[in-house]
Amino acid sequence: MSKQKAKLNVTLPPSDEDKDALTDAISRILDPEGMVAINLFLEYGFVMAGQSCINNENVAKQVIWFAELLAEMVGEDEFKRISEKMLPLR
């Protein structure tokens, strides 16, 4: 017997409470290098495949928002330093 998932109403930007809960969870699970790697994967994936690779505008907005959130969490200078180590030709 399979469970059906409830449909969620996704709102961007999320409430401050929801954003805080998400950033707290991410911070406990991922280190800055992991956050940068995921951000680069998402952003470069969009550049390489084109945003049309996701045929749902709301989903595309969520992916972009999440990538930007990860970069914001790391901080501009640290993001640049880590990404330059990961992508030296960038």
C-alpha beads as a LAMMPS data file, in Angstrom:
LAMMPS data file: protein, C-alpha beads

90 atoms
89 bonds

1 atom types
1 bond types

-500.0 500.0 xlo xhi
-500.0 500.0 ylo yhi
-500.0 500.0 zlo zhi

Masses

1 110.0

Atoms # bond

1 1 1 0.000 0.000 0.000
2 1 1 1.587 3.284 -1.080
3 1 1 1.226 6.491 0.841
4 1 1 0.142 9.544 -1.061
5 1 1 2.034 12.697 -0.297
6 1 1 0.030 15.752 0.600
7 1 1 0.341 18.616 -1.840
8 1 1 2.185 21.548 -0.379
9 1 1 1.481 25.166 -1.029
10 1 1 4.893 26.621 -1.763
11 1 1 5.325 30.331 -1.224
12 1 1 8.439 32.249 -2.120
13 1 1 9.816 33.983 -0.314
14 1 1 8.966 31.804 2.656
15 1 1 8.026 33.223 6.023
16 1 1 10.950 34.231 8.235
17 1 1 10.098 31.327 10.538
18 1 1 10.197 28.785 7.696
19 1 1 13.417 30.232 6.271
20 1 1 15.059 30.156 9.703
21 1 1 14.029 26.527 10.237
22 1 1 15.425 25.577 6.821
23 1 1 18.717 27.410 7.271
24 1 1 19.130 25.900 10.739
25 1 1 18.630 22.395 9.333
26 1 1 20.976 22.999 6.399
27 1 1 23.656 24.386 8.734
28 1 1 23.489 21.253 10.886
29 1 1 23.743 18.924 7.884
30 1 1 26.050 20.651 5.369
31 1 1 29.383 22.380 5.732
32 1 1 30.134 25.502 3.638
33 1 1 31.907 23.426 0.968
34 1 1 28.798 21.269 0.559
35 1 1 26.596 24.349 0.275
36 1 1 28.855 25.865 -2.374
37 1 1 29.030 22.597 -4.318
38 1 1 25.241 22.287 -4.392
39 1 1 24.865 25.935 -5.395
40 1 1 27.359 25.533 -8.245
41 1 1 25.708 22.316 -9.393
42 1 1 22.291 23.970 -9.491
43 1 1 23.452 27.208 -11.088
44 1 1 25.753 25.605 -13.660
45 1 1 23.069 23.054 -14.445
46 1 1 20.702 25.879 -15.294
47 1 1 23.319 27.600 -17.430
48 1 1 24.322 24.413 -19.266
49 1 1 20.809 23.050 -19.805
50 1 1 19.014 26.351 -19.936
51 1 1 16.220 27.240 -17.579
52 1 1 13.792 25.596 -19.964
53 1 1 15.028 22.231 -18.664
54 1 1 12.429 22.710 -15.917
55 1 1 9.086 23.194 -17.573
56 1 1 7.399 24.476 -14.430
57 1 1 8.109 28.132 -13.698
58 1 1 7.319 27.771 -9.990
59 1 1 9.757 24.872 -9.629
60 1 1 12.445 26.810 -11.509
61 1 1 11.955 29.750 -9.120
62 1 1 12.318 27.413 -6.147
63 1 1 15.566 25.955 -7.497
64 1 1 17.016 29.420 -8.111
65 1 1 15.876 30.606 -4.672
66 1 1 17.478 27.591 -2.977
67 1 1 20.781 28.059 -4.819
68 1 1 20.811 31.729 -3.814
69 1 1 19.959 30.845 -0.204
70 1 1 22.948 28.508 0.005
71 1 1 25.266 31.208 -1.350
72 1 1 23.817 33.730 1.109
73 1 1 24.351 31.324 4.012
74 1 1 28.031 30.893 3.169
75 1 1 28.672 34.601 2.652
76 1 1 30.079 36.341 -0.380
77 1 1 33.799 36.237 0.447
78 1 1 33.772 32.643 1.694
79 1 1 31.661 31.558 -1.287
80 1 1 34.161 33.109 -3.683
81 1 1 37.129 31.497 -1.907
82 1 1 35.570 28.019 -1.843
83 1 1 34.229 28.177 -5.383
84 1 1 37.602 29.266 -6.727
85 1 1 39.182 26.192 -5.110
86 1 1 36.478 23.958 -6.604
87 1 1 36.476 25.614 -10.021
88 1 1 39.929 27.082 -10.569
89 1 1 39.108 28.122 -14.144
90 1 1 35.977 29.993 -13.139

Bonds

1 1 1 2
2 1 2 3
3 1 3 4
4 1 4 5
5 1 5 6
6 1 6 7
7 1 7 8
8 1 8 9
9 1 9 10
10 1 10 11
11 1 11 12
12 1 12 13
13 1 13 14
14 1 14 15
15 1 15 16
16 1 16 17
17 1 17 18
18 1 18 19
19 1 19 20
20 1 20 21
21 1 21 22
22 1 22 23
23 1 23 24
24 1 24 25
25 1 25 26
26 1 26 27
27 1 27 28
28 1 28 29
29 1 29 30
30 1 30 31
31 1 31 32
32 1 32 33
33 1 33 34
34 1 34 35
35 1 35 36
36 1 36 37
37 1 37 38
38 1 38 39
39 1 39 40
40 1 40 41
41 1 41 42
42 1 42 43
43 1 43 44
44 1 44 45
45 1 45 46
46 1 46 47
47 1 47 48
48 1 48 49
49 1 49 50
50 1 50 51
51 1 51 52
52 1 52 53
53 1 53 54
54 1 54 55
55 1 55 56
56 1 56 57
57 1 57 58
58 1 58 59
59 1 59 60
60 1 60 61
61 1 61 62
62 1 62 63
63 1 63 64
64 1 64 65
65 1 65 66
66 1 66 67
67 1 67 68
68 1 68 69
69 1 69 70
70 1 70 71
71 1 71 72
72 1 72 73
73 1 73 74
74 1 74 75
75 1 75 76
76 1 76 77
77 1 77 78
78 1 78 79
79 1 79 80
80 1 80 81
81 1 81 82
82 1 82 83
83 1 83 84
84 1 84 85
85 1 85 86
86 1 86 87
87 1 87 88
88 1 88 89
89 1 89 90
